[in-house]
């Protein structure tokens, strides 16, 4: 998940080692008040998958008689 967030420039992960509740609260407040600057997320994943499946089904040369 972290890598996926990084792909969209939306990764706000914090190192767990030495993390205090106060530090986590500070980071959360910073994130809430920071301007939104992530890249748009693709929403056509299902359509792209359907097109690929259709291409595979159309190219089943071994089934044709």
N, C-alpha and C positions, 0 to 999 in steps of 0.2 A: 504494500500500500504506500509506503514511504516513497518508493521509486516512482510510482504513478503520480503522486502529488508533486514530486520534483519535476516530472515531465511538464506539468502545467504551471510550474513556478509557484506552487501553493504549499510547499513543505514548510511547516512551522514546528518541526520536531525539536525536542529538547533532550539533552543527555540525561539519563536517569541517575547516573552515579552522582551523588552529592546533591541531588535535587531536594529542595525544601518546599514546604507548602507555600511559603511566602514568595519564593522565587517563581514557582509555578503560577501563582496568582498574578505576579507582576507581568510575566510573559503573556498570560491570557488577556490581561488588560491592555497591554501593548498591541496585541493582535486585534482586539476588538476595536481599537481606536485608530488603527493604521488604515490607510486607503486600500481599497481592493485593487490588486494588481496582478491577478492570475490570468493565464491565457484562457480563451474560451474552450470549453469542453465539447468534444465531438458528440453529436447526438444521433448519428446515422449508422451506428454499429450494427444494428439488426438488419438494416437494408443492405449494407456491404456484405454481411454474412450470407444473406439470402441470394445475392448476386453470385457470390462464389460457389454456393451450393448448386445454383442453377447451371453455372458453367461446367461444373463437374458432371452433373447429370446429363447435360447435352453432349458431353464428350465421352460417353460410355461406348466407345467403338466396339468393345469386346462383347457387348450384349446384342448388338444389331446382327440380324441374320440375313 
